[in-house]
Amino acid sequence: MRANPKLCFLTLIGSLTILAAAGPAPVAAGPEHGRGNIVSVDWGSMEILVRDPQGGTTTWKVDAGSKIKFSDAAQFFPRPTVKDLAPGMYIYFIYEGTTGVIYDVDVREVPPELQKPRSSAKPVDPGPGGRSEPQVKVRFDKIDQRRGEFRATVGNRSQTFRVRDPQDLDRFAPGDLAIITIENVRGEELVTAIRSAAHSGTVRGIDSRRRRITLEVGGGVETYGVSDGRLLDRLRVGDRIRFEFEDRPGMDVITAIY
């Protein structure tokens, strides 16, 4: 039997009409990024409340198997899990755009009151005489990761330090400020933890009237306020700077520039 050309044509038109009405196929959302201060946690429902830099708050679901990293105070969280997240911490996180569930967290700042050994942490050797391990602020002069050591300025004096784990030096470069923890390990003084005392960035924009500065930091671009407009007087676009900032309502504010 021969197909009816008119009927075939009408069938084709009908199919095209249905496809047009349905619209284009949905595109799967990829990973999204966020940041802010943890306001509260509820591990019964696996949720955290986060205040973003604009001052708004959002409740986020957190995957129980999320990857957790402590860029700050890592020595107090040797085997981090989601249960280590606590109010007051400043985090950068990645979430799935289709579900809004966080699955990767980088803790950038830990309040001083939370910087204490956890019960699950391995006890540290107090060193000779029972002294607790000292923490020292240093400025890196030269880093030799292959040999696991670095030279740094402490006050007005330059010293050489050895590290227990050379990978701790990955995030630092000459000129960076850091707080190091020194412990006596089997009779040798070693740096067992390093946390940044200042951040680095490249100046991308300056607004002296509004006391704001735009920096390229960690591959992204961020705008900060400044606590004192005089901090901007000697800066030019393209300058590489080190700075300290505070998380304040509405915007991160730079308090010192080196």
C-alpha positions, 0 to 999 in steps of 0.5 A: 500500500502506498503511503498517503503523502498528505498524511505523512506531511501532516504527521511531520508538521505535528511532530515538529510542533510538539518539539517546538512547544517542548523547547530546547533540551535542558542543560545540566547545571554545573558546579557553582561557587559561594563563600561566607561566614557560617552562622549556625549548623544543624547536623541533624538535617545536614544544613548550615546557615551562611552569611554571604559578603553582601549580608544575606543569609542562606541555608545550605544542605551539606553532603555528609561525604563532602571534601573538607579542607582547612587552609587556616588552622589546619594543625587543629583539624588533622582529619577534617570532616563536615562535623568540624565546620562551626559558626564563625568560620569563613568558608569558600564552597562548591555546590551542585547547581541542580540540587544546591547541595554543598560537596566541597568546602575550603575553610579560609579563616578559623576564629581564635576560640576554635583554634584548639586541639580536638579530642581526636587529634594526636597529642603533641610533644610539648618539647624539652621542659614540658613547654607547649609548642611556640607560634611565630610570625615570619616573612618568607625569604626563600623556600626550598620545598625539595629540601623541606626547608625555608629561610624567613625573617623573624623580627629583624633576624633571618632564620632557617627552618625545617618543615615536617611536611614539605607540602605545607610550603605549596601555598607560600612564596617569598614575601608572604607572611605566615604564622608557623608552629614549631614542635620538638619532633624526636629531638629536632625542632620542626615546623609542623603547621603553617597558616597564612598571616596575610593574603596576596593579590594583584590590583585591578581597580582603585576607587579612592572616593568610595575607599574600595579596591578590586583585586585578583585573588586566587584566580578570581576577582574580588572587591574590598573596602579599606579601613583607611583611604590612605592605604590606597595613596601609593597603589597603582593598577597592576601592583602585587600586594599582600594584605590583611582583611576583616569580614564585616557586614556588607563587605570584606574590609582591608585593614593593612597592606604590605 
